[in-house]
């Protein structure tokens, strides 16, 4: 067994996947086509920004044909599907310089890793931008994709090569891995890069800061759970649920905390967004 730092922490994820060899192998497995990456940027921003919100990409790399974005998110927020779709669109729009040509020169793939899970409980979900006819046949005109990964739900039904990568990411979350269970040498390199005794003092400090932020959010959530259980009136539960939704907490967690049904929470969310 090997002691490692958890890939749920952004600082650890970036440390591992900013290695061009690890990034390339992971990205190729996720998008299913060969790429050539020799440099990976962390916390990439476009200047000037695209749109009213300035996205910051955890990991960003390009070759002559592809623009690849990998983002890690551990907090179960309500808007991660919309948030990373916005990021993806910004990476598309940034390439279009003139109305004479709306086709981005680079195909954009955005890979989102949701380490704590998701309310839909799917291992892999894909937003495919290619148009298709009513029979579902793609036109093969647009290759851009957003790929959402939830390592928590990996199973024997998860196809390779996704499965081994998702298993490896999920395996690190308790900070200990059995490297003998993984055949790929690049997975072994991933584990070696995040060995706990390989972290710098600065990386440890950032990891501790992320831990305390997560702990603070969890404490606030637990306080809300206690408050929701204490207050019996439905109106008060709805008020607490609305506050949770405004803070970006996932609807399934809101339902669990307040005792409301998913249908009731969804109705509150729709009313808030209308």
N, C-alpha and C positions, 0 to 999 in steps of 0.2 A: 504494500500500500504506500502511496506517495502523498505527502502533505502538500496541498496546493492552496492558492488563494482563489476565492470564488469568482467565477465569471459573471456573477450578478452585479458586481461592482464595475462601473464604467472605467475606472482607472486600470483595472486588471484586464478587462476585455480589450481595451485599446492597446495595452502593453503587449498582449499576445498577438492580436490580429493586425497590428501595424507592421509586423514582420511580413515583407512581400511574399515570401514562400508560403507562409501559413494563410495569408489573405487570399492568395491566388488559388490554392487548393480548395479552400472553403467556398470561395465565390464560384469556381468552376463546378463544384458539386451542386451548388444551389441553383445555378442558372442553366446547367446542362450543356455548356459549350466551352471550347478552349479560349483562354484569355492570356495576355502577357502583361504582367504588372511588375514594375521595378521600383515603384515608390508609392507609399501610402501616406496620405495626410490625415491628421487627427484634428477634430474640432474645426473643420473647414467651413468658411462662410464666403458668400458671394458679395463682392463690393463693386458697384452699388447693389443693395439687396433687391430681390425680386418680390414685388407685392408689398403689402403693408407689414408683414412679419418677416423677420430676418432669421431663416433657419440656420442651425449649426449642425453639421453632419458629424457624427462620431468618427466615422472612417470613410475616406473618399479616395478613389483611385481611378485612373483612366489608362486605356491603351488607345491604339489608333482607331478602334471601332466601338469601344464600350466605355460608358461612364458607370462606375459601380459605387454604390452607397451602402454601407452597413451601419445600422443603428441598434443599440442595445437599450432595452427598457425593462426595469424590474418592477417599478411601481405599477399597480393595476389601475391605470387611469381610464376614464370614460371615453376619451377621444382619440385613442392611439391609432385607430383606422383612419380617421380624418386627418390627424396630425401628420402622419407619415405619407399619406397621399398628397398633402400640400407640399411636403419636402420634395417628393418625387416630381411633382409638376414644376416646382421652382427649378429643379435640375434640368428639366426639359426646356423651359422657357428661357433660361439663361443662355442657351445655345443659339437661339433664333435672333439674328441681328438685323434682319431686313424683311419687309413684306414680300420681297421678291422670291423668298424661299422659306417656307414654313417647316421644312423637314429638318429636324436636328441632325447634325452630322454624326453624333454618337448615340448609340442605343443605350437607354438608361435602365438599369436594374437597381431597385432599392430592396434591400433585405433587412427586415426588422426582426430582431430576436427578443421575444417576450418571455423572460426567464421565470416570472412568477405565475404564468398561465393567463387564461382569458376566459370570459364567460361562455364562449362557444365550445371550448374544450376540444379544439382541433389541433393536430400536430402541425399541419401545413395548410395555408390558405393563400390563394393567388389572385391578384387583380391583373387581368390580361387585357391590354389595351387594343389588341387586334380585333377589328370588327369581324362579325360573322353573320351568315345569313340565318333565316328563320329555322333552318334545319340544324343549326349549330356548327356549320362548316366554316372555319376561319378563312379570311381572304388573304392572309399572309402579307398584309400591308404595313402593320405596325407591330414592332417587336418589344416595345417597352413593357416592363412588368414590375409589380410590387409583390414581394413574397414575404408573408408573415409566418414566422416559425415559433412554435411553443414547445420547447424541449420537454416540458413537464408531461406532455401527452404522447411522447414517442412510444411506439409499441412494435411488435413483430409485423404488424400490417404496414408500418411506415417503410416506404421503398428505400433501397440503397440507391445512391450514396448518402441520402439525407440521414438515414437512421444512425449511422455510426457517429456523425458529427453532432446530431441532437443528443444522443446518449452521452457523448463526451462532455458537452456543455452542461447537461443536467447533472452529470456525475460530479462535477466540480462544486456544486452548490453547497454541499456539506463539508467542503474543504479537504476531502480525501478521495483519492481515486485508486482503483485497481488497474494499473496500466497493462497488466497481462491480458485483460479482456478486449484489447484493441489491437487490430492487425496493422493498421496503417502507420508507417513511420512518421508521417506528418502529424498525426494525433499525438504520438509520443513526444514530438518536438513541441507541440502545443502545451502538453502537461509540464514539460521541462521548463518552458519559458515562464510559467506561473508558479513554480515552486515557491513555497512561502519564504524559504531562506534566500531566495533570489530577489525579493522586493527591496527597493531602496527605501531609506527613511522617508523621502518625500512621497513615494507611492503608498507607504503604510499610513502616512498622515492623511492623504486624500481618501484612502479606503476607510479609515476611521471616521472621517467627516461624513462620507456617504452613509456609513452605518448609523451614525447619530441622526442624520436626517430621516432615514428610514424608520428608526426607532421612535422619533418624535411623531411622525405621521401615524405609526401604529398605535402610539399612546392616545393620540387624539381620536383615532377611530374607536379604540376600546372604550374611551370615555363616552363617545357617542352611543356605543352599544349599550352601556349601562344606563345612560339617560333614556335611550329608546325603550329599554325593558322596564324602566321605572315608570315612565309615563304611559298610561293605559289608553288615553283617548286617541282615536284615529287621526284627528286633526293635528295633534301634537307629533304623532309619528310622521305624518306627511310633511310637517314643517321641518323636522330633523332630516328627513330624506331629501328634501329640496336643498338644504344646506350642504349635505354630502355631495349631491350631484353638482352643485356649483363649484365645489372644490375638486371636481374631476374624479371622484371615487366611482369605480365600476358599479353598474346597477345591481349585479348579483350580490356584491358585498353590501350595498345599501339595503337590499331586501333582507339579507341575513341579519343585519344590524337592527333594523327597525321592526321586523316581523311582518312587513307588508309583502304582498305577493309581487312576483316579477311583472305581472300585468299592471298593477297599481303603480309600481316604480316607473315602468315604461310610459304610462300615461302622464305622470309628473314630469318626466324628461321631455316628452313631446310638447307639453304645455309650456315648459321653460324655454324651449327652442323656437316656439311659434311667435 
